[in-house]
Amino acid sequence: MAEKKEKVKKPKKERKKGRIKQFFKEVIGELKKLSWPSRKDLVSYTLAVIGFIALMAVVIYVLDLAFSEGLTLLARL
């Protein structure tokens, strides 16, 4: 008859340590797969974002002026 092998349980501390070690190995593996943008691309993307934010700020400012003037005219009636 075949004998059943009993599983030897590791203490919780060792299992937790192994999981943490495995987690960081996987994180490092994933970081190696990343492709970072070149400096030129990064500057280009940054300027595009800053330009878009400036444009939206102007749009919001104009809408704020329009609504405040509209409410002022309504309050005078």
N, C-alpha and C positions, 0 to 999 in steps of 0.2 A: 504494500500500500504506500501511496505517496504521502510524505509528511507535509503538513501545512507549514509554510514559513510564517513566522510571526513578524509582523511589522514592528520595527523598533522605532518608537516615537522619539523625535528629537525634542529637547526642551524648547519651550516657546521662544526663549531669548535667541536661540540659535536659528530657529526658523525665521524669525523677524529679521535678524541680521542678514540672512541669506536673501530674503526678499528685497531688502533695501539695497544690497549690493547688486542684485539683478536689475533693479529699477535704474540705478545709475549707469550700469553697463548699457542698458537699452537707450537711455537718454543720450549718452555719448555717441552711440551708433546712429541715432536719428540726427544728431547735430552734424555728423560727418556727411550726411546725405544732402544737407542744405546747400543751396546755391545763393550766394550773396550778390547783390547788384554791384556793378562797378561804381567807382566814384562819380563818373560822368552821369550815369543813370540816377544815382542817388540825388545829386544836385538838381537834375532835371525834375524828378518827382517832387522834391521838396519845394522847388519854385512853383510848380503847378499847384500844389496844395496851398501855398501861401497866396498865390494869385486868386484861387477860387475863394478862399476865406475873405480876402479883401473885397472881391466882387459881391459876395453875399452880405458883407457888412454894409456896403453902399446900398444894396437893394433894401435891406432892413431899415436903414436910416431914412431912405426916401419913403418907404411905406409908413414908417412912424410919423414922419412929417405930414404926410397926406392924411392919415387917420386923425392926428391931433388937430389939424386945421378943420377937418370935417366935423369933428366933435365940437370944436369951438363955434363953428357956424350953427350947428344944431342947438347949442346951449343959448345962443343969442335969440333964437326964435321964441 
